Each structure stands twice: as structure tokens, then as C-alpha cells.
Amino acid sequence: MDADLTALAHAHGVATRYENAEQREVEVEPDVVVAVLAQFGVDASGPDAVRRELAAVRERRAATLLPPTLVLREGTEHDAGGRAVLHLEDGTRRETDRMIPGDLPLGWHRIETADQDVVLAVVPHRLPEVPPAWGWMLQLYALRSDASWGAGDFADLAEFARRSAAELGAGVVLVNPVQAISPVHPVERSPYSPASRRYANPFYLRVTATPEFARAGEDLRARVLALRPDTVPQPELIDYDAVWRAKLAALELLWPEHDPAPLDEAVHDFATFCALAERHGPDWREWPEQLRDPHHPAVAAARTELADRIAFHGWLQQLCEDQLGAAREAARAMPVGIVHDLPVGVHPGGADTWALGEAFAARVTVGAPPDAFSQQGQDWNLPPFRPDRLAELGYAPFRDVIRGVLRHADGIRIDHVAGLWRLWWIPPGEPPSRGTYVHYDADAMLGILALEAHRAGAVVVGEDLGTVEATVTKTLHERGVLSSAVLWFQRDYDTPGHPFVPPGEWDRDAMASITTHDLPTVAGWLAGEHVRVRAELGLLDGPPEKEQAAAEAERSDLLGFVSAQGIPAGDPVTALHTLLASAASRLLLTAPADVLGERRQPNLPGTTEEYPNWRIPLPVTLEAFFADARVRHVVSALRAARPLPGRSA
């Protein structure tokens, strides 16, 4: 690749080469680099254009002493380049001749110099130690109860957390993302493609747990209850549209009973998007052109016309906050509590990209390069934040996402945490294999995450699976963030044959599990279900027979390893949970689907409608789950390994 193009790419954090999952170096095609640079507004279409852009970069760097946002760890001094006024978060001012002192409090401040006005974030060195616990990885939509309306809801989450602690001694519940969707049909089923990561999903509201239902008259209550969708004991799949249609109608009946309250500006913007989406569709890119810009006078006029509907959607967010808060309160007996999952990004036509468009690279999507489980690579259809715009905006869009989750959480799991370092950008019209990595300021991103978690008293877990640089996991541990350890991947890749690593040698500062929502369930893996399904859908690069033979060899390998650890393998599901219980990791998590023997995995990467992603319910209700003797039997080793403080196993 041309040296100038390489220098220009590196100046914008665009990789020209990378190491793949097999630790082999791959050179990125020059046209891919040019296409990604175009998303920064950089013209790299020819040698002359590249030289002009490179000269402009060098000129900008020479003109500024400080970055647009400066993130410092507590106790760190920094050269301001001359006289500066420090505007602290508490409203006080400090002046300095040159050096930014190291005694500034944690928080969000500003540095004002003769030439610049810079955001300053002072962040903690590391987060407190995470208490040891065992618990659940819960797909909330799958958890139906006798009182919920066809899918799990926030009240089910509260009951599940309370009973898990009281009856099973669990100390943590990791729940799938519950961020907001566009409130229209067809309902977005993937929890990893929300319209907004800053707000909650009213799909999960328990209608009968609202204050408005509590004070409604008998006739109104009867009308609300009559809307509950027909349910069957064991539905094959969750009908999101039926659930939302019923809940929306019920909430509209209860709306006149609400107590009016003012909305803050950000909630008002989100509620405006929802009201417009109901009228014009879920994707703002397909709205009338004037409405695509939230600052256009036409939007102001629409706010007036739709004021009542905007207030309605603002009320739904308040209900979500109240019920999520109640769920958190129900988990108080847990040493960790409820940890919420944060998806990598948002829907390209959703509320966040509409309101915060300048922060996103709107025409690219992120995903992953090819690896063993996704041999054609992955395109998640999520637009990434632009790293340069994040810095220019004081990282406020990223900070607000973290705050949005931590308002009602005891912890946060960062899906694809390596995205704080780099994301796989796929240019418009290209397959997932023809992308490249774009780098972010990881010190800034991780520091801001730590600051917001510190303020919320929350634990942080990073999902560092797949093609991840070694520095990611090392830095997570240094900053008090747990990494992820999944049994399927716990192998010694430096030793011939790649033997499994004994659980006692797994990372201590990790959240360990047998599998994840994107991988086969325990029963599915044991039965080879993941090979059968991918073969039927044409997702294998090689012959199915070869893949099946490899899966059988891996299964035999693992069960042999279990036996070598002194664990009877007669009941493989229980045996694998017993193996997990011996892991050194702080948190040990399993899924309700795994202890119940469900073969279907929640999500099959690389598919949309071909597979029932995110629609598979648990085979039993919440009530039956806690009455099931097998559940207690399978998790007994986990309870013994991580008992609740003050209780016997």
C-alpha cells in the first residue's frame, strides 16, 4: 500500500493490516481503506487527494496543544501548554500557569486556555473488586410467568431475581439488553439492535403493575385485562407483535389515569421520535425529508401537533424506570445484583441516530471478520460512533449511553468490549469479509466507563471473545473490569492438540460460563444441533460431514477432559455445570435454558428470518422453573462453590 495512504489511514485510526483469528497477518485492500476513510469525510481517491488530506491533518495537529477531550486518571498531572482556567464540576474555578494539577476530584470538568475550551474527565485508576457469586444469564423475553402477557417482563425479572437469591442462593442476574425499540409493527425482536441505547423498552412493562392500573376503577381494569393475549402453556415461539399490540392498547386505556409530569429535553427528543415513528414508520431515513433533521422547523411543528402522543411515550419511559428500579430493589439480597447487557450499537434508522446523527458514521456497519464459528464473517447492521466526533463532543454520546443503563443497574456488561479499542467497519455494499478495523481512544473510552460505573457503584464486565488483541483483556483486569471466560474456548492454543485448560487456571477476574447466547446451548452442543442447523441453512464453508466429525471429536475431547477432572460424566449437563463450578473466576453464570436441557440456541449469528432468533421461550413458566427439582440438582455445585454471604450452600 502507498506510504502516504498508509499514513493518512493511521492518522484516522484506520487499520491497513490486522491479525485474524488464526493469528495470521492480513493486509487490507487499498480500496477498502479508501472507502472507510470516506466515512470520515476524507478524500483518498488518488495520490494528490491523499497528499492534500495528509497535509491538512498535520496542520491541524500543529495548531492545537490539547485534544478536544482530555481524559486523565486521578492523581495525574498534564501539561496545558500555558496559562489555563479549570472549571470544576462543582462550579469552582482554579487557575494554573501551565500544569494541570494531579489533585483534581473525579468528575467532568473543563479546561479553558487562550486558544481552546476542552472537556476534562478525571477518572479512577481501577474499580473495586467484584464479589464472588454464581448466577444466571437470562433472556428476559423467554421468561414467561402466570401473570405476564406472553413474554417475560420487568416484574418477572424482579421475581426471578428475588427467588433466585432466596431459594437458590444466586448472587447475580445478567439480563439481555432491554433498550428501547421503535414502538411500531413489526416489532424489532433483536435486543442487540435497539432504536436507542439510552432508554428502556416498554415491551417489557407489566401493565398490571403500573400505578394507573392500581387506582383504576373495576370497569377499566376489566377492559385492560380483557386485552391480555391468548397464551398456551408452551408456545413454540414468542409472538412479539401480539404482545406489544395488547400492551399498547392496555396502556392507552390507562393513559388518562396518569399524573402529568414534565419531560427533560433528552426524553422529550426520544418521545418525539416515537410519536413520529408511529406516523411515518420505524426508520427515520424513510420519513419525509424535512422530518429527518430533528432541528428542522417541520419537526418543531410536529412536536406541537403530537404533544399528547409525545407525553404518552415519555410516560412509558417513566413506567420503565419505575419497574426497572423495582427489579433492582428485588435483587438487594444479591452481592452483585442485576447486570444489564449493553449492545454494541443501535439500529441505523433508530432514535439515537436521528437525534445524535453527527456522532455516527451512518453509512458503514460494524461486525466481525471471518472466524471458526462465523466462517463468512458477521455484519451486525449497526452504525458505529465516529471516534473523532466522540472526542469533539466530549464523549457525551458514549457517557449518556452508560448512564442510561446504570440508572437502574447494579452492573453493566459491555458486549464486544474490544469495540472500545477498535471496531470492524464494513463499507457500503461490501460483504463482512471486506472490512477493516477502525481504532478508538481506548484509554478515554475505558476511563469514562470506569468513571460512570464508579459513580453508580456498579460492576463492569467486558465480553472479550473472538478476535481480540491481548492488550484488551490485560487492560480490563488492570482497571478492575471482569473479562469473559467461556468453556468452549478455554483451550491452550500454544500446545499441540489445543487441550482444555483446567478451570482452576481460568482467569480469576472473569465472568465464566459454559456458553453464551450466540453459541450452542449445552444440550444443543452435546447433540450436535449447531452443526445440523447451520448445515440446513447453508452456513458452513465445508461439507457437513466434516463439520459433524469435528463436533463429535470436540465433544469426546471435552467429556474426556471432564472425566479426567474426576467428575462423573453420566449426566453430561450436570457434569459440565460441576466443571464450571470448579473455575477460579469470580462470577460463574449459567442460563435457565441450559439447566432445562433446551437444544435451540437463542441466536444464530449470520441469520435473520431463517432462524427464530430471540423468539424461543423457556419450556416452562417462571413458577414451574423454581418448582423443578432438576434445576436445583444441576446448579447444586455452583451453589456450593459460590454461596451467598452468611448462608450455607
N, C-alpha and C positions, 0 to 999 in steps of 0.2 A: 504494500500500500504506500502511496505517496507520503513523504515525510510531513509535508505541510498539512495534508488531510488528517494524518495521524495526530499531529499537534493540535489541530482545531478540534478534533473529536475529543481528545483528552481534556482540553480546556472546558468542555461542556459535560464532562463525565461520561462520555460515550465510549464504550469499550471497542477496540479494534481486534481483540483476541480474548479468549477465555478458556478455562479448563472445564471440560464436560464431566458427566457423571462417572466416566471411566478414567478420570484424571489425565485425559489426553488434551493437548492444546489444540484449539480450533481457531482458525483465522476467519474473521467476519468478512463477508464480501463487501467491497467498497460501495456498491450501490445501496446496500442495506444501511451502512453508516451515513451516506448522504441523505437517505430517506428519513432516518431518525433525527439527524441534525435539522432537517427542515421543520420538524415539530417544535424546535426552539426558535423558529423564525430565522434560521441561519442558512444562507445560500452557499451550498458547497457543490454547485452544479458544474464547476470547471476550475482549472488551476488559478485563473485570475480572480474568480469569486472567492476561492479559498484563501488566497493571499490577502484580499481586502478584509475578509472577516477576521482573519488571524491578527492583522494589524489593529483592527478595532478592539479586539479582546485585550491586547497588550496596552493599548491606550487607556482603556477603562481601568485596568489594574493599576496603572501608574498614577491615575488621578485620585485614588482613594486609599486611605490608610487602614480603615476598618471595614469589615464585611457589613452588609446591611443588617445582619443579626449576629450578635456575638454571644455564644454560649460558653460559660465558664463554670468549672467545678468550684465548689465552695473552698475558700482559702487560697484561690489562685489569683495572682496579680497579672495585669496585662498592660502593655504599652498603648496609650491612647493616641500617641503621636504628637501631643501638645496639650494645651490647656483644654479642660473639659468640665462640664457640669453634669453631675449624676443625679437624675431624677428617680428617687427610690419609690417602690410600690406603695409605701405607707404615706407618700406625699411630701417627705422631706427631701432636701437638696444637699448635695455635697459637691465641693469644687476640688479639682486636682490640677496640679501643674502639668503632669504627664502620665503618671502611673495610675491605673485603676486599682484601688486597694483590694487586698485579699480578705478583708473583714466584712464584706457586704453580706446582708442576710439572703437566705434562699428566696427566690421570687423573680418577678418580672419587673425590670427597671428600664431606664433609657439613658443613653449617653449622648450629650449634645456637645459637639465641637464647632469650630468656626465653619467647617465645610459639610458636616454630616450630622444626622439625627438617627441614632442606631438603637435598635432594641437590644437589651442586655438581659439574658436569662442566667441567673446563678442557680446551679443545680447540685444535688447531693452527689457525693462520691459513689455511694452504693446504698442500696435499700436494705432494710432489716432482714434478718434471717427468717426464712419461711418455716413455720412449724410443721413437723411431720404429720401426715394424715393419709388416710385412704378415702376413696370416694368414687363418684360417678361422672362419666361423660354422657350427658343427657341430651337427646334430641327432643326438645320440648313438644313439638308438634305431634310426635309419636306417642306421647304420654296422655292417653285418654282416661278420664275418671267418670264415675256415675253422674257427676254434676257438670262436666264440661260438654261443649256443644260440637262434638265430632272431631276435635283435635285438642291437644294439650294446651293449657292456658296458664296465665301468671298465678292464678290461685292453685292450680295443680303443682306448679313449681314450688310454691310456699309449702304445700302439704308434703310434697316429695322430700324437700329439704328437712322439714321438721321430723317426719317419720324416719328418714334415713339416719338422722342423728340419734333419735330416741330409741329406735328399735334395732338398728343395725350397727350403731357406733361409727357411722361415716362422718368425716370431718370436712368434706369439700364436695361441691357440685359444680362441674364445668358445664355450662349450658350453651347450646348453639347460638349463633348471633340472632338477636331479636330486634335488630334495627328496622327502621321504617321502610315500607314499600309504597309504591303508588297505589292509592286506595280505589283501584278500578279492576274490572274484569278483562281478561283472565288474570287471576291473582298470581303475582310472581311467587314461585314456590321455593326458589333457591335462597336460603338465608345468607348466602355469600354474594348476593347481587342486590343489595338494598338500594332504594332510592336515596336514602340519607343514612350516614353513619352517626349522625348527631342526635337522632330522635328514635323513638321506640315504635314498634309495630302494633297497632291496635287490633290486628288479627288475633293477638293473644289475650285480649281483655276477657275477663269473666264478667259478663253483663250483669249477672245477679249479685255480684259483689260490689257494685257501684253504690255510692250514697243515694243517687237518684232512684235506684230500684228499691232501696231500703225505705225511702219515705213515700214511695208511690202508693196510690190507692189500690184497693183489691182488684178493681176492673182493669186498671192499667197493667198491673202485674200479670194478670191472666192473659192479656193481649201480648205481653212480652214473652211469656213462657210458651204461648202457642206458636211462636216463631222458631222455637228450637228445631233444628233439622232432625229428620228421622235418623236414628242410629241403629246399627246392628252390633251384636256382641263382638264380632271380629271382622271388621270391614277389610276388604282386600287392599284398598288404597284410600288415602285421605283425600276428600273432595274439598279442596281449598275454596273453590268458588261457592259451594253450598254453605260452608261455614261462614265465610265473610258476608254473603248475601243475608243470612239470617241475623248475624250480629249487627250489621249496619242498620237493618230495618229496626231491630230492637233498640239500638242506641238512638236512632232518630225519634222513636216514640218517647224515650226518656229525656231527650234534649230539653223540652220545655221545663223540666223539673230542676235543671241545673242552676247553680248560683253563679251569675256572671262575674268574671274576673278579667282584668286587663292582661294582654299578652305582651311579653317582651318582644323586641324587634326581630330577633332571630327566629323565634317561634312563629311570629306573625308571617315572616317570609316563607317558612316551611308550610304553614297552613294555607297561604296563598297558592303555593304550588299545588297542594292537594285539591283545592277548590277548582283551579284551572284544569287540572288533570281530569277531574270528573267531567268537565265540559268538553275538553279537546283531546283527551287521550293521555296515556301514561308517559309518553315520550315527548318532551318539550321541543325536540328537534323537528317534530311534525306539526307543531302548533302554527297558527297564523304568525307570519314573520314578526309583527310588532310585539307579540307576546313572548318571543324568545329571549328578549332582553329585559331582565327584571327592573331595569331603570327607565324603561320607555314610558312615556305618558299613558299609553294604552293600558299598561299594567296598573298604573295608579287609578285609572278609571274603573278597571275590573275589580280592584280592591273595594271600591265604593259599592259597586253593583253586587258583589258577592260577599259583603261584610258579614252577613249572618252565617253563611256557609264557612267562611274563614274562621269565625268564632267557634263553630262546631268542631272543626278539626283541631283548633287549639285546645278545646275542652277534652278531646280524645287523648291528646298528649298528657294533659294533667291526670287523667284517669290512669294512663300507663305508668306515670311516675308514682302515683299512689300505690298501685298494685305491685310494682317492682319493689318499692320500698317495703311493703308488707312481706314480700317474699324474702327480702334481705333480713328483716326482723325475725322471720321464722327460722332462719339459719343461725341465730345468735349462739346456739349451743355448740356450733362447729368451730374448731380452732382456725380454720381458713374461711369457710363460708361459701357464698355463691360467686363463682368466677365467670365473667361474661367473655364470650369469644368475639374478637374484632376481625371482621373480614378485611381482605387486602384492599378492596376499593368499593366503588359504587357503580350502579347502573349508568351507562353513558348518557341516557336521556332522563335521569332522575333529578330529584330536588337539589342535591348538592352541586351537581354540575351546572344546573340552572342558576343557582344563587351565587356560586363561587367559581364561575367559569374560567376566570383568568388564572386560577391556581392549577388548572388541569391541562395536560396535553390531550386535547379532546379527540384527535383523530387516530391515535395509536391505542392499542390494547396491551395489557400485560398478561403474562402466562409463564410457561416454563419450557426450557429446551427438552429434547427427547431424553428419556431415561428408561430404566428397565420396566417400570410399571406403566409408563405412558410413552410408548415407543415412537409415536408420531409427534410428541410434544403436546403442550396444552395451551389453548387460548381461552382465558377466563372472561373475555369481553368486558374488561374493566379498564377505564381510562386512568392513567397514573397522575399523581401530582407532578408538576414540573419542579425539579429541585431548585432552579434559580428563582422561580416565583415564590416558593415557600420562604426562602431567605428574605426576599424583598418584602413579603407580607408579615415578617416577624414570626413565622411559623404558626400564625394564628389558626389557619385551617386545620393543621395537624393537632395543635393543642386543643382546639374545640372538639375534635373527634374524641380524643382521650377523655376529656372532661364529660362529654356526653355519655360515655359508657360508665365512668366511675361515679356519676351522680347516684347510682343505685347498685353498686357492685362492691364486693369485698376483694375482687381481683380482676385482672384482665389478661386474657391470652391473646397474644399477637399472632394471628395466622400469618405464616410465611414471614417470620421476623427478619429473615435475611433481606427483606424489602426495605428495611431501614438503612441497609448498606447499598443494595443495588436491586433493580427490577428488570426483568426480561421484557423489553419493549418490542412489540411486533408492528412493523409499519403497515399502513393501509394496504389491503389487498394481498398481503403475504401470508403464507402458512406459518404455524408456530415455529417451525424449524428455521425460518429465515428472519430471525430477530437478533438482537444483541442486548447486552446489559447496559443500563444507564445507572451511574453511581450517584448516591446521595451523601450528604454530610452526616455520617453515622454518629459521630460524637454529639452533634446538635440534636439529631432525632432521638437518640437514646437518652441524652441528658434531659430533654423536655419530657419524655415519657417518665423518667425517674422522678422528676420534679412533681408532676401531676399525681403520680402514684403515691409519693411521699405525703403530699398534702391530703390525699384521700385515705391514707392508712391502708393501702391496697397492695396485694402481692402481684407480681408480674411473671408471666410465663411466656417464653418465646418458642414458637414452633419452628425448629431449625432442621427439618427433614429435607431430603432431596439433595440437589446440587447446591451445597452451602460451603462457603470458604471457612477454613479452620478458625480464622480470627473471629468469626461470628460467635461461636459457642464459647470461646475463651473470654471474649469481652463481656458476654452476658453474665458469666459467672463472676467476673471481676466486679460487675456493677450490681450484684445481688439479684439478678434475673434468672429464673429457672430456665433450663433448656428442656428439650423433649427427648425421651428415650422410648423407642418402640421395639418390642421384642423381635419383629420380623427383620429389623435392620441391625440388631446388636450382634454384629459379627466382626471378627478380627480380619480385616481385609489385607493386612500385611503378612498374613500367614497362608501358605498354600492350602487350598480347600476352604478357606474362609470359615473357620469353626465359630460356633456361637460363643459369645463372651458370657462367662458366669454372671448371673445377676448381682452377686456380691461385688462385682467390679464395675458395675454401671456407674454413670455419673451420680454423685451424691446430690448435687444441686440440679436436679431434674424432676420433671413430671413424667413418670413411667407408665406405660400401658402396653397391652398386648398388640393392639391395633388402633386404627383411627377411623373417622367417618369416611375417608376417601380410600380405604383399603378393605380387603375382605373381613367379614366378621370371623370370630373364632370358629364357629360351626361351618361357615361357608368355606373358610380356608381348609379345614380338615377334610371337607367333602370335595374340594376342587371346584366349587361353584364359580369362583372367579375366572377360571380358565374356560369353563363351559359357556358362561355368559359372554365373555369377550370374543370367543370363537364364533358364536352365533351372530354377533353384531359386527364382525369383520374388523375387530380392533387389534388383531395380532399381526405382527410383521412376518412371522414364520408359520409353519404347519402346526395345527392344533395338537397333533400327536406329540410333537417335540415339546411344546409348552406343557402338556399334560404330564409327560415323563419328567420334566424338570420340577413340576409342582409335587409329584409323588416322591421324587428324591429329596426335595426340601422338607416335606412332611416327615419322611422317615428319618431324616437327619435331625430334625428338631425333637421328635419323640424319643429318639435315641439319646439325645442330649438331656432331655427331661429325666429319663431313667438313670443316666449317669450321675445326675444330681441327687439320686436317692429318693426320687418322687415316683410313686406308683402311677403308671400311665394307663391303667384300666379304663378310667373315665377321663379322656383327653381334655375336655373342657375344664374340669376341676383341676386336673394336673397342671394345665397352663396357668391357671389362677394361683395355684400354690407356688409355681415357679416365679410368677410376678411378685408374690408376697415376700420372696427372699431378696428382692432387689434392694440395693443400697440407697436408691433415690428417695428424696424427701416425700414426694407425693406419689401414690400408687392409685391409678384410676382404671376402672373397667366400665363397660357400658351395660345398661339393662338388657339390650338385645343379645349381648354375649352370654350373660348368665342364663338367659332363657332359651338359648340354642337357635336363635334366628339365623337363617343362612344368607338372607339377602342383605347386602351392604347398603348403607343409607344413600351413598352417592357413588356413581361410577364415572370417574373423570373421562372426558372426551365424548360424553353423550349429553343429549338434551331430552328429546321426546322418545328416543329409542329405548330408554330405561326409566323406570319410575323413581327418578331421583327425588329425595326429600318427601316422598309420599308414603313410605312404608310405615305402618303403625306397629307398635308393640303387639304381640299376640295376646296380651292380657291387659286388663284395666289396671289403673293405679292401685285400687283396692285389692285386686287379686294378686298383684305383684308382691305386696307386703304379706300376703297370706300364704305365699308359695314357699314350701319347706325347701325346695331345691335352691332358691335364691340364697337362703341362709347357709345352706351347705356349701355352695360354690364360693361364697365370699368369706367363709369362716377363717381361712388362712390370712386373708387381708386384715380382718378384724384383729386377729391375734398379733399381726406384725405392726399395726398402727392403731392401738387402742386409743379411744378418746381420753384426754387427761382426766384423771380422777375416777375412771371406770375400768373394770376388769374386761378383758377380751371376751 
